[in-house]
Amino acid sequence: MNRRLKKLLLNWRIILLIIFLVGSLTTLYLRPLTYGIDIAGGVAIVAQTQHPVDTKTMQLVVDSLQRRLNTLGLRDIQVEAQGNQIVLVKVANVSTPEAANQIKQVIESQGVFYMEFDGVIFGTGKDIVYVGPYQIKPDNSWSVPFRISKAAAEKFAQLAKGKPGWPVDMFLDPPANSLLVVPKGIYDLMNSTQFNAQAPDAPVLLWRIHKALNITTVVYTNQSAAELKKLASGKQVVLVDVGGEDLVNALKALNVSATYIAKPQGVSDYQFVKQVLGLYGPYALGQELANGQPQQDVQISGQAPDRLTAEEEAKTVYTVLKSGSLPVKLNVIGMQFISPKLGENFKQQALLAGLGALIMVFILVYLHYRNLKIAIPVASTSLFEVIIILGFAALIRWNLDLPSIAGIVAAIGTGVDQQIVITDELLGGERSSRITRRGSSLRRIGRAFFIIFASAATTIAAMSFLLVYFVGTLKGFAVTTIIGVLIGIFITRPAYAEIAKYLIGEE
């Protein structure tokens, strides 16, 4: 290995490119790409508020709807506000009218909110009179003040007297009056003190939901549909990551209302239980609320490891408290199914288009420079850029839709243009003396990157405008374009400049 090649391979820009490339390939292997409904198939539902609302209220509606739909065990849900009256809900992998109608019912319903203590419902969404803005302190502690009705305050005071540290549970759209069929591990977890806040002697979650919400929980031991119907005794059956859709269909054939909720990948059993039940908390009862005196003004507080987490936790509690009494109702005005077979064709066409684009880039660059040592690196760098973008999308679980793929193509086109700028700047000094070339190399590279950064800045500014003001299908296009541009200017473009200097003969 000659000195110049060794120096190239040890260059930090090349090492950075290799690290991101290997990391992206590993991520794609461990976490396959997820796709939007225009590729994976699903249903798109358009809902309209009864009257125009302000931005803050619309965001509250979006956040609340996202959380409520998550309790159905659905995956790949996108809830987007469009203007001050339209909400677009996209759910991938929904292909039946029954499943779509279930989503429609959730969207059009106002939301059922319960506050429970010691197995007793002491308040509902109607008892929440006011929810104040959440507060974050410098030590990353947070609090959400709210006011409950006088009747709820008096009932809570009687229940809570002398029980500091006991769990206060809040439920949003729980599966009330149901038979919960769960794996043995989840049953044992619900029957343990893991959901008891700071009071190991308090009743376990299994008992609390049975007494308060009439939810009976049983372990799945391969019971038949007929056996579960007998156990349900007229209740709806919720299969929690057991039985699958076949058992749901068998139950429906017996005229039993049944739902299957699959456990999302990477979610702990503890979080999964909370998702299934629509549970927020449990929150430990404060000493000041355990004195038996009714207090209408109360608050939920917590401590987080950092400010971002504190913001997320406080916003979650704020949204849940407001969800029980949303200020505006939604009506579904449109619904459209998208076949997954169509998406399969889109994926194949996108792959062929990508390969075709790379081949055309190689051919055109070669015809322009008549030099394989330039054409191959330009096309290869474009390929590396695609891999890194896809790896990043897989890492953050970004659903790739057709606009997202168009954004990747746009980022690649910008990248090729910028690589040509770098190449032309380097070739501009090829005929000058070696001493002059060595002295002007940094200046010419600097001039090229000035053009590149200026171009990138204008692209990011334009895409940011789309990201903020046009959150529909253009959002995917804007996000992938911005990611592609950032990856290009900070990772692939600097690495290409070093490779080009080596191949052209610059020191």
N, C-alpha and C positions, 0 to 999 in steps of 0.2 A: 504494500500500500504506500503510494507516494505521499509526500509531506502535505501537499495541498488537499488531497482527498481526506486525509486523516484530520486536517484542520477543519474541513467542511463538516465531517460527521460529528466532531466535538463541539461545533458551534451551538450555542444555547438555543438559537431559533430553530435549528433542525431538530434538536433534542425535544423541544417543546412540541413541535409538530408530531413527532413520533409518539410522545406520551399521549397527546390528545387522540391520535389515530388509534393506538392500541386500546386506550380507554373506551373509545366509541365502539369499536368492534366487540369488546368484552360486554359492554352495556347492551348492545343489540342482541348478543347471544343469550344473556341472562334475562333481559326484559324486552321481549318482542314489541314491535311497534303497535300502537293502538290507532284505530282509524275512526273518523267521523261517520255520521250516518249516510253521507252520500257515497261512501265506500263500503262500510260494514253493514249498511242497511239499518232501518229503524223507522221511527215516526217523528215528524215535525209538527208541533202543535202551536198555533197562533192564538194568543189570548189577549183580551182587551179590558182595560180597567173601565169602571162605570163612568168615570170622568177623568180628565187630564189631571196629573199630579206633578208635584215638584220633584227635583232630582233626588233629594234625600228620601222621600217616601217611596219612589220607584226602586231605589237601591234596597230599601227595607223589604219590599215585596219580592225582589229577586233573591235576596239572601234567605228569606223565610221559605220561599218555594223550593229552593235548592235543598234545604235541610229536610223539609217535609217529604220530598220525593226520595231522598236518600233512605228514609225509614222503610220504603218499599223494597229495599234491597236491589234497586236498579243500578246499573253501571253506566259509565260514560254519559252522564247527564250534563247538558249545557243549558243554562237559563240566561237569556240575554234580554236586556231592555233595549227597545228601539223607539226612541223619542220619549214622549211623556205619557203614552197611553198603551203602547203595544209591548207585549212580552212574548218572546219566542223561546219555546222549549223543545230541545232536540234530545231524543233518547235513542241510543244505538241498540241494535239487537232486539227490537220489539217488532214483531211481525203479525200478531193476532189482534183482531178488533177488541177482544176481551181485555187484553193487557193495556191497549191504548185507552179504552174507556175507563179503566181503573185510574190511569194517570189523569184523564180528563176530570174525573170526580174529585181527585185531590186538588187539582188546580182551581176548580170552581167552588170547592168547599172552603169555609172560613178558617178551618183549623181548630182542633180540639186540644185545649191546654189544661193540665191538671197540676195542682200543687198537693203533695201527699206527705203526711207525717204519721209514723207509727201505724201504718195500714189504713189511714183515714184520709179521704179527700177533703181538705179544708178550704179549697178555693179552686176556681176555674179561670179561664181567660176573662170572663165577665167581671171577676173580682179585682182585676188589675186596673186601678183607676188611672195611674200615671207611671211612666217609666222615664227616669231622668237620664241625662247623658252620662256615659261611663267615664270614669276617671282613672288615669294612670299616674302613679307616683314615681319619683326618681329611683326608689328602691325596687321598681318593677312589680310592686303590688298594685292591684286593681280593685275597683268596686263599682257596682251598678246599683244605684238607689232606685227604689220603686215604692209605690203606695198601693195598699190593698184596701178593699172595702171594710167597713166597720164590722160587718157580720163575719167575714173571713178572719179578721184580726182577733175577734173574741173567741172564735172556735179554735184558732191556732194557739192562743194563749193558754187555753184549758189543756190542750194536748201536750204542749211543750213544757209545762211547768215542772221544774226540777229535773230536766233532761238535757243539760248542756252537752254538746258534742254529738248528739244523736243525728242521724241522717235526715235531711230534708230533700225529697225527690221532686223533680219537675219533669213532666211528661208532655211531649208534643205529638199528637196523633198516635197514641199507643194502641196496640192490638187488644183493646178491651173486650171482655166477654169472649175469650178464645181459649182454645187448647193449644199450648205451645209444645211442640214435639222437638226435642233437642238432643244432641249427642251427650254421652255420659259426662265428658269433661266440662261442658258448659253447664250442665245440671249441677255438678259438684261446685262449680264456681259461684253460681247463683245461690247455692245453699250454704256458702261460706260467709265469712265476715269481711270479704274484700269490698263489699258495697256498703259497709257500715260506718263510713266516715271515721269519727274518733271515738266510737262507742262499740266495742266488741260485744257488749251485753245486749245491744239493741236487736230487734227481730231482723232476720236475714231478708234479703231482697225477695227471695222466693215466696216467703210468707206475706210480705208487704204488698206485692202486686196481686196476690190471690185475694187478699182481704179487701184491697182498695179498688181494684180494677176487674175482679173476677177472671183473672188469668190463671188457668191451671197448667202447670208445667210437668211433663212426663219425659222419661228417657226413651229414646227410640231403640227398640229391640226387634226391628224388622216386622213390626205389626202390619197386618193387612189393612186395606182400606176399610173393610167391614169392622175390624177391631177398633180402628181409630174413630169411626163413626159412632160406635157404641160408647167409647170414652168421651167423645165430644159432647154427647147429649144435647144436640141442637146448637152448640157453639160453632164458630168458624174454626178451622184448623190452620195453624201456621207451622209449616215445616221449616225448621231452622237448620239449613245446610244438611238435611237428611232426606232420603226418599226420592228427591228429584221431581221433575215434571211428570214422569210416568205415574207416580203415586198421586200427584195433584189431579191428574186427569181421571184416575180411578175413583178418587173421592168425589169429583164433580159428577161422575157417572152415577153416583149414589145420592146425588142432590145435596152434597155437603160443600159449603163454601170453603175453599182451600187456597192457600198461597204458599209459594216456595221462595225462601230467601237464601241466596247463596252467600257464603262468606267471601268477601273481597280478599284478593291476594295481599299479603303483607299487613293485614289488620289483626291485632291481638284478640283473644277471646273476650277480654274485658271490654274493649271498644266495640266489638261485634254485638255483645249483649246490649250495650247502650244504644246502638244503632237500631237493633230489632225492636226494642221497647220504646224508642223515641225518648230515652232517658237523658236528662241533663242534671248532673250532680253525680252522686249525692253530695250535698253541701252540709258541713257540720254546723249544727245549731249553736249560735253564739251565746255566751253567758248572759248577755244583757236581754236576750229574748226568752230566757228560761225562768223568769221571775213571776210568771203568771199574770202580768199586766198587759192588756191588749195594746199593741202598737201598730198603727196603720203604716207608718213610714219605716220601712226596713231596707236592707241592702244585702246583696250577695257580694262577697269579696274573695280574693285569692292572691296567691303569690306565684310569679313566674320567673324562670331563670334569666330571661332577657326581655327587653321592651317589646320586640316583635311578637313573642309568644303571649305576653301580657295583653297586647292589643287584640290578638286573635281570640283569646279566652274571654275577654271583656265583651267583645263584639258578638261572640256567640251567645252569651247569656243575654245581652241586650236584645238581640234578634229574637231569641226564644220567648222572652217575656212579652215582646211586642206582637209576636205571631199569634197569640191567642185572641187578639182584638185588632186585627189589621184595619186600617182606616178606609180601605177600598176593596171592593169585590171584583173578581176576575170572571169574565165570560169567554169561553172558547168560541172563536169565530172561524177557525179553519184547522184542518188536519190532513196530513199527507203522508202516505206510506212510501218508503223507498226500498226497493228490492235489493237484497245482498248480492244477487246474481249480477245486477248491473254494476255493483261495486267491484266485483271480481274482474269484470271487463275493464273498468277504470284502472285498476291496479296493473293489469297486464299492459294496457295502453301507456300508462305513465312510465312503466319500466322500459318499454320499447322506445318511447319518446326520449327518455333520459339517455339510453345507450346511443340512440341516433344523434342526439345533441352532442355527446362527447366525441363521437366519430366525426361529425361535421366540424367541431372545433379543431380536432387534430388535422383534418384535411385542409381547412382554410388557413390555419396558422402555418402549416407546411408550405402551402402554395405561396403564402406571403413572404416567408423567410427562406424557403428552399433549404431548410436545415432541420434534420430530425432531432438534433441536440436541443433545439428550442421547442419544436412541436410536441415532443413526448413529455417534457416536464410541464408544459402548459396544460395539456389534457390530463396528465396525472394529478396535478394540483387541484384541478376542478373536481376530479373524482374524490380526492381526499377531502375536499370541502363538503361534498355531498355526504360522505360517510360521517364526518364530524357533526354536521347539522342533524342527521338522522339519529346519531347516538345521543345528542343533547335532547332531541324530541322524545326518545325512549326514556331517558333519565327522568325527565319532568312529567312523563305521562301525557304529553301533548297529543291530542287526537288529530291525526293528519287527515285533512279533507282536501278536496280539489283546489280550493284557493291556497291552502298551505303548500301544496305541491307546486302550484304556480309561483309562489313566493320563493321556493327553493330554486326554481329555474331562473327567476329574475336575479337572484343573488349570484348564481353561477355566471349569467351573462355579464353582470357588473364585474365579477372577478376576472373573467377572461380579458375584458377591456383594460382592467388595471394591470394585469400581467403584461399586456402588450405595451402599455406606457412604460413599465419598468424596463422591458427588453429594448425598446427603442432608445431610451435614455442611455442604457449601457452601450448599445451599438453605436450611438452617436459619437463616442470617443474611440472607436475601435482603430481608426487609421492614425490617430495621434501617437506620439512616442510613448514608450513604456513608462517613462518618468511622468510625463504629462497625464497619462491615463491613471496611474496610481494616485497622483495628486488630486485628480478631478473626480475620482470614483465616488467618494462620499458626497460630493456636491451634486453630482448627477442623480444619485440614489435619493438624496434629500429632496431634489426638485421633483422627482417622480412621486415620492410619498406625500409631498405637499399637495399635488394634484389628486392623489388617491384619497387623502383625508378630507379634502374639500368636497370631493364627489360623495364620499361616504356620509359626511355631515348633512348634505342636502337630501340624500336618500333617507337617512334616519329621521330627519325633520319631517319629510313628507309622509313617511310611514307612521310616525308618531301621531300625526294629525288623523290618519285613518283609524289608528288604534283607539284614540280617545273619542272621536266623534262619530265613527261608523263602526259599531260593534257587532254587526251582523256577519255575513260571510266574508267580508273584507278583513275581519280581525285576524283570521288565520293567515291570510296573505301578508298582512303587515308584520305579524309576529315572526314568521319564518324569514321574511326579507331582512328584518332588523338583525335577527340572530345570524343569518348568513353573512351580512355585511360586517358585523362585529368579529365573527370568526375569521373572516378574510383579512381585515386590517390588522388584527392583533396576532394571528397565528399563521395562516397560509401564505399571505402576501410577503411578510418578512422572510419566511423560509424560502419562498420562490426566489426572492431577490438574491439570497446567498447562493442558491443552486445556479441561478443564471450567471452570477459573477464567476463562479467556478467554471461553467461550461464555455463562457465567452472568453475566459482567460484573464479576468480581473483578479487582482490580489486583494 
